[in-house]
């Protein structure tokens, strides 16, 4: 049996389709505003006693690890320095000793000769004592047991030596607590 349709039914179907389209577009716009955002953290580095080094370090979680971007001034010109995340987010000691050891999630601290996750590598200052750049740290995260949030980041006087990760990198030149954003 054939059912008879009139213009009103066609009009209401078109109105429903239009309403669904408008709603979808509105929700798509909301997703752009309120959709997933990248996880971020930052630390403001302040000089330790006798140092002029200062700057900022940002941490952005990416699919391949945490991108650590730094911008430092007041370093000795044309020199290399270790950039490290330390266990405790405490920069109250004037020489930076309250931060504890280099961050090592899990049992990596127990394995001799293994580079610790918090050892981000060395940075180089230019002729004016400034250093800018970024490092990708696949062993770090911004949540969970590998999270750097609530810890501290330090610039050390000496460069780190990847062949001997347990050896220190000298006194801290600057220290900052890593806070989520």
N, C-alpha and C positions, 0 to 999 in steps of 0.2 A: 504494500500500500504506500502510496506517495503522500508525503506530508506537505502541506502547503505552507510556504513562508511568506512573510510580508516584509516590508522595508524596515519596520520597527525592530524586528529580531536581528537583522543584519547590522543595524545601527548600534544595538546594545552589545553585540559581539565585538564590533570595531572599538567601542568605548572601553570594553574590558581589556582588549589587546593594548590600547593606548595607555590605560592605567597601569598595566603591568610594565610596559616599557618605561614610563615615567618613574615608577617606583624603583625599577632596576637601575636607572640612571642615577637617581638620588642616592640609593644605597651604594652604588659604585663610587660616587663622590665622597660619601662618608668613609668608605674603605681607604680612599686616598688620604683623607685627613686623619683617621683613627686606626689605620691599618698597622701592621707590625713595623716597629721602628727598631733601628739598630741599637744595641746595648752600648752605652758609653760610660766612661769614667775619666777623671782628670786629677792631676796633682799640680799644685803650685809649689815649685821648688824655691826654698829660701836658703841663703848662705849659712854655712856653719861658721863657727868662730874662726876669724882670720882669713875668710874666703870672700870673694865678691861674686861668686857664681849664683845665678838665679835664672828662673824661667818657668816653662810649663811643659807638662807631658800629658798627652791625651791617649786614651785606650779605647779602641773601637773594635767590637767583636765582629769578625768576618767569618765566612765559611772555611777559610784556610788557617784560622787562628786569630790572634788579637794583633791589630795594627797599632803599634806604639809610635806616636809622632811626638817629636821633641823640638823645642826651640829654647836654647840656652844662651846666656850672655855672661861675661865676666870670667870666663875660663882663661887659663894661661894660653897665649897665642901659639898656634901651630903645635898642638899637643893632643895626645890620645888619652881617653878616660873611659873607665868601665861604667856602664849604665846597668843598674841592678835593682830588682824588686826584693825587698827584705820582708821577713816574716811578720813583724809587728808594725802597725801604723802609729808609731810613736817617734816624733822628731823633737822631743823635748830636750834631750841631752845636747849641749852646745856643740859637741863634736860629732853628733850623729850616732853614738853608740847604743842608743836605746831601741834601735830598730831590730835588733836580733840578727840571726844568720840570714844568708841569702835564701829566698823562698824556694822550697823544694817539696811539692806535693807528693804524697804517696811515699814509696820506699826509695826514691831516687837518691836521697841523701846517704843511704846505706851502701850504695854501689860505688866503689872507688873508681876514680877516673871518669865519671859521668858528668857531663855538663848539666848544671842545675837549671831548672826551668826559669828561675828568677834572674839568671845571668843573661841579660839581653844582648850582650856584645859590647863592643867598643865604639865610641863616637869620636870624631875628630873635630877640633876647633880650628877655625881659620885664623888669618893674620890679625884679626881684630878681637879674637877670643870668643867668637860666636860659633854655635853649632846648631844646625837644623837638619832634619831628615826624619826618616821613619824606618822601623824594623818590624817585620812580621814574626810573631812568636807563636808557633803552632802548639806549644805545650801549655799555654795560658788560656784562661777564660775569664768571663765577668760574672759567673755564678758557679755554684758547686765547689768541689774540693780544689779545683785549679783556679779559683777566683783570686784576682789581685785586689779587689775592693776591700778596703779596710787595712790594707798593708801599706808599706811605704816604698818610695822609689828614691834612689840616691845616685848622684854622680860622684865617682871616686877620683882621687888624685892620680892614680896610676891606671893603666889599661889592664884588663883582665887577660889571663892566659888560658885559652881553651884546653891546652895540653895538661894544665895543672889547675883544675877548677876549685880545688880545696884551698889554694893559696889566696891570700887576701889581695885586694886591689888598692890598698893604701887607705888613708883617711878619707872621710866623706867631705866633699866640697859643698854640696847642697843636698837638701832633704825635703821631701814633701809627702803628705799622706794622700793616698789614692781614695777618692770619693766617687760614688756612683752619681750619674746625672739623670 
